[in-house]
Amino acid sequence: MGLSQRNCALLLAVVVAVCIERYEAQHVMGRCLCPNMGKIIKGNITDFQVYEKWAGCDKTELIVTVNTLNNSTVQICLNTQRRIGIAFLKCWDRVNRDESRKMECIERKRRAEDRTSED
């Protein structure tokens, strides 16, 4: 019982359609790393990650790592539309997105906090 050329073409089309459907299901919009934005808590920012828009999320995300007062580390999603988020993203662009220069952005934020606490 051999397959005719038309049946082979139909089978191939079905297999391709299933493969495409499975591939697109892996890239569902709205699966961002930061579903909720947190408020910055007191502590030292030690690192941050910027995630540009991607197939699974339609917004730029900013996640900072903070050492809290009890020496634990917490990752917080910052709103990129607020002042601190905008400042981090501008600094990130200024250092040309160079991972080795991240500390410049963190130090800039610390200096800004020191200036506001002195006033």
Backbone as CSV, one residue per row, in Angstrom:
resi,resn,N_x,N_y,N_z,CA_x,CA_y,CA_z,C_x,C_y,C_z
1,MET,0.846,-1.172,0.000,0.000,0.000,0.000,0.893,1.237,0.000
2,GLY,1.156,1.769,-1.151,2.018,2.929,-1.282,1.230,4.224,-1.204
3,LEU,1.909,5.284,-0.846,1.278,6.600,-0.773,1.359,7.269,-2.134
4,SER,0.262,7.846,-2.537,0.284,8.587,-3.794,0.994,9.923,-3.569
5,GLN,1.324,10.568,-4.642,2.035,11.844,-4.558,1.168,12.886,-3.861
6,ARG,-0.134,12.856,-4.096,-1.023,13.815,-3.473,-1.110,13.574,-1.963
7,ASN,-1.182,12.310,-1.552,-1.226,11.983,-0.121,0.075,12.368,0.576
8,CYS,1.199,12.170,-0.100,2.500,12.580,0.475,2.545,14.085,0.680
9,ALA,2.077,14.829,-0.292,2.068,16.291,-0.191,1.163,16.744,0.953
10,LEU,0.009,16.099,1.090,-0.911,16.440,2.173,-0.291,16.126,3.532
11,LEU,0.335,14.981,3.648,0.999,14.597,4.894,2.112,15.579,5.240
12,LEU,2.896,15.957,4.244,3.973,16.922,4.460,3.418,18.265,4.917
13,ALA,2.323,18.721,4.317,1.707,19.992,4.702,1.225,19.951,6.150
14,VAL,0.628,18.824,6.554,0.155,18.685,7.934,1.328,18.706,8.905
15,VAL,2.403,17.997,8.594,3.581,17.963,9.461,4.183,19.358,9.596
16,VAL,4.296,20.082,8.497,4.838,21.443,8.535,3.943,22.347,9.381
17,ALA,2.633,22.245,9.220,1.701,23.069,9.994,1.826,22.789,11.488
18,VAL,1.960,21.523,11.848,2.119,21.170,13.263,3.433,21.721,13.808
19,CYS,4.502,21.624,13.030,5.799,22.159,13.477,5.737,23.669,13.679
20,ILE,5.109,24.369,12.765,4.981,25.825,12.892,4.154,26.180,14.114
21,GLU,3.066,25.484,14.335,2.214,25.746,15.490,2.971,25.523,16.799
22,ARG,3.733,24.472,16.873,4.518,24.184,18.089,5.580,25.240,18.317
23,TYR,6.225,25.711,17.251,7.261,26.733,17.375,6.659,28.037,17.887
24,GLU,5.542,28.457,17.334,4.915,29.706,17.750,4.369,29.616,19.163
25,ALA,3.989,28.465,19.612,3.473,28.302,20.973,4.564,28.539,22.011
26,GLN,5.812,28.385,21.630,6.900,28.624,22.570,7.152,30.101,22.776
27,HIS,6.688,30.955,21.901,6.941,32.389,21.964,5.639,33.149,22.157
28,VAL,5.014,32.930,23.281,3.740,33.557,23.582,3.993,34.964,24.115
29,MET,3.316,35.954,23.539,3.446,37.324,24.027,2.889,37.424,25.445
30,GLY,3.433,38.324,26.215,2.930,38.571,27.546,3.602,37.763,28.632
31,ARG,4.641,37.038,28.325,5.343,36.259,29.347,6.613,37.002,29.754
32,CYS,6.442,38.144,30.307,7.568,38.969,30.713,8.199,38.423,31.994
33,LEU,9.440,38.781,32.220,10.121,38.380,33.449,9.588,39.157,34.647
34,CYS,9.074,40.355,34.386,8.574,41.226,35.449,7.075,41.466,35.286
35,PRO,6.244,40.558,35.784,4.805,40.807,35.657,4.348,41.961,36.551
36,ASN,5.036,42.165,37.674,4.698,43.246,38.608,5.935,44.072,38.885
37,MET,5.739,45.373,38.998,6.848,46.264,39.327,6.893,46.448,40.837
38,GLY,8.083,46.329,41.404,8.232,46.495,42.839,8.708,47.885,43.186
39,LYS,8.488,48.243,44.413,9.029,49.506,44.907,10.438,49.227,45.389
40,ILE,11.320,50.182,45.187,12.695,50.004,45.629,12.713,49.967,47.157
41,ILE,13.421,49.012,47.705,13.529,48.923,49.155,14.907,49.419,49.554
42,LYS,15.050,49.742,50.798,16.327,50.253,51.289,17.381,49.162,51.206
43,GLY,18.522,49.540,50.755,19.631,48.608,50.615,20.524,49.050,49.483
44,ASN,21.628,48.370,49.327,22.588,48.712,48.289,22.300,47.937,47.016
45,ILE,22.190,48.650,45.910,22.052,47.989,44.620,23.425,47.457,44.238
46,THR,23.489,46.166,43.965,24.774,45.550,43.636,24.889,45.147,42.173
47,ASP,23.748,45.040,41.485,23.788,44.632,40.092,22.450,44.976,39.463
48,PHE,22.425,45.006,38.144,21.167,45.171,37.439,21.260,44.508,36.077
49,GLN,20.104,44.146,35.557,20.002,43.529,34.242,18.945,44.287,33.449
50,VAL,19.256,44.564,32.200,18.297,45.191,31.304,17.932,44.160,30.242
51,TYR,16.647,43.903,30.104,16.153,42.978,29.099,15.347,43.792,28.088
52,GLU,15.843,43.874,26.880,15.154,44.607,25.826,13.893,43.854,25.427
53,LYS,13.033,44.524,24.664,11.829,43.865,24.157,12.243,42.606,23.400
54,TRP,11.469,41.547,23.562,11.763,40.292,22.886,10.444,39.635,22.502
55,ALA,10.521,38.499,21.866,9.313,37.848,21.344,8.303,37.531,22.439
56,GLY,8.752,37.295,23.662,7.849,36.934,24.741,7.373,38.098,25.575
57,CYS,7.901,39.300,25.322,7.532,40.458,26.138,7.663,41.714,25.287
58,ASP,6.659,42.555,25.350,6.647,43.738,24.499,7.146,44.998,25.195
59,LYS,7.901,44.845,26.284,8.438,46.016,26.986,9.868,45.755,27.441
60,THR,10.608,46.821,27.655,11.954,46.721,28.214,11.824,46.510,29.715
61,GLU,12.606,45.571,30.248,12.518,45.256,31.675,13.844,45.560,32.366
62,LEU,13.758,46.043,33.588,14.928,46.393,34.388,14.811,45.676,35.726
63,ILE,15.772,44.792,36.002,15.778,44.036,37.259,17.048,44.401,38.015
64,VAL,16.874,44.892,39.248,18.026,45.245,40.075,18.176,44.228,41.189
65,THR,19.419,43.981,41.573,19.727,43.114,42.708,20.117,44.014,43.860
66,VAL,19.462,43.832,44.991,19.649,44.700,46.150,20.086,43.856,47.338
67,ASN,21.117,44.334,48.048,21.477,43.758,49.346,20.645,44.480,50.392
68,THR,19.807,43.743,51.103,18.939,44.359,52.096,19.690,44.561,53.404
69,LEU,19.008,45.175,54.350,19.632,45.473,55.638,19.999,44.217,56.419
70,ASN,19.314,43.094,56.172,19.637,41.850,56.885,20.562,40.946,56.050
71,ASN,21.315,41.545,55.127,22.333,40.871,54.310,21.789,39.792,53.378
72,SER,20.538,39.889,52.997,20.022,38.982,51.977,19.950,39.751,50.655
73,THR,19.924,39.023,49.566,19.808,39.680,48.271,18.417,39.452,47.711
74,VAL,17.897,40.491,47.084,16.558,40.460,46.522,16.631,41.041,45.114
75,GLN,15.924,40.431,44.189,15.825,40.998,42.853,14.474,41.690,42.721
76,ILE,14.521,42.932,42.243,13.327,43.760,42.148,13.186,44.265,40.716
77,CYS,12.000,44.201,40.191,11.715,44.763,38.875,11.365,46.233,39.051
78,LEU,12.092,47.093,38.355,11.818,48.515,38.434,11.014,48.958,37.223
79,ASN,10.151,49.917,37.447,9.355,50.476,36.371,10.254,51.356,35.511
80,THR,10.343,51.041,34.237,11.224,51.800,33.343,10.613,53.132,32.932
81,GLN,9.406,53.427,33.388,8.760,54.706,33.102,8.900,55.698,34.260
82,ARG,9.463,55.236,35.348,9.662,56.120,36.508,11.085,56.667,36.513
83,ARG,11.319,57.634,37.383,12.586,58.368,37.398,13.798,57.456,37.560
84,ILE,13.787,56.545,38.510,14.962,55.690,38.737,15.179,54.742,37.564
85,GLY,14.100,54.217,37.012,14.221,53.330,35.853,14.755,54.063,34.637
86,ILE,14.251,55.258,34.397,14.717,56.068,33.272,16.194,56.399,33.436
87,ALA,16.596,56.732,34.675,18.005,57.070,34.931,18.914,55.869,34.659
88,PHE,18.508,54.686,35.103,19.319,53.488,34.845,19.422,53.205,33.351
89,LEU,18.310,53.306,32.631,18.335,53.028,31.192,19.176,54.053,30.427
90,LYS,19.109,55.325,30.833,19.943,56.342,30.183,21.418,56.059,30.431
91,CYS,21.763,55.701,31.658,23.153,55.382,31.985,23.599,54.144,31.210
92,TRP,22.739,53.147,31.124,23.049,51.910,30.400,23.357,52.234,28.939
93,ASP,22.580,53.132,28.348,22.858,53.552,26.969,24.155,54.356,26.894
94,ARG,24.411,55.184,27.897,25.615,56.020,27.917,26.886,55.173,27.964
95,VAL,26.859,54.049,28.671,28.043,53.182,28.750,28.033,52.150,27.619
96,ASN,27.185,52.393,26.629,27.102,51.540,25.436,26.779,50.089,25.758
97,ARG,25.987,49.892,26.795,25.520,48.552,27.186,26.669,47.585,27.461
98,ASP,27.726,48.136,28.000,28.930,47.354,28.302,28.807,46.777,29.710
99,GLU,28.746,45.454,29.793,28.586,44.776,31.094,29.677,45.173,32.087
100,SER,30.892,45.399,31.596,31.997,45.721,32.501,31.887,47.130,33.077
101,ARG,30.985,47.956,32.543,30.832,49.330,33.025,29.538,49.536,33.810
102,LYS,28.885,48.456,34.197,27.636,48.557,34.959,27.796,49.332,36.254
103,MET,28.933,49.134,36.901,29.149,49.782,38.202,29.094,51.300,38.094
104,GLU,29.402,51.855,36.938,29.305,53.307,36.757,27.863,53.761,36.977
105,CYS,26.927,53.002,36.487,25.518,53.350,36.658,25.091,53.198,38.115
106,ILE,25.568,52.153,38.759,25.227,51.929,40.170,25.836,53.030,41.032
107,GLU,27.089,53.384,40.766,27.741,54.462,41.527,27.049,55.800,41.299
108,ARG,26.622,56.045,40.080,25.907,57.287,39.770,24.637,57.382,40.617
109,LYS,23.928,56.259,40.756,22.712,56.247,41.558,23.032,56.480,43.030
110,ARG,24.102,55.868,43.515,24.495,56.068,44.923,24.858,57.526,45.198
111,ARG,25.589,58.145,44.265,25.944,59.559,44.448,24.698,60.437,44.466
112,ALA,23.720,60.114,43.619,22.471,60.882,43.590,21.717,60.724,44.909
113,GLU,21.714,59.519,45.473,21.058,59.295,46.763,21.774,60.062,47.862
114,ASP,23.116,60.075,47.825,23.874,60.807,48.840,23.587,62.302,48.785
115,ARG,23.449,62.851,47.572,23.159,64.271,47.425,21.786,64.598,47.982
116,THR,20.796,63.757,47.743,19.450,64.034,48.236,19.367,63.848,49.753
117,SER,20.152,62.956,50.324,20.111,62.756,51.774,20.830,63.888,52.509
118,GLU,21.768,64.564,51.843,22.477,65.687,52.468,21.633,66.941,52.499
119,ASP,20.694,67.048,51.533,19.872,68.267,51.453,18.855,68.356,52.544
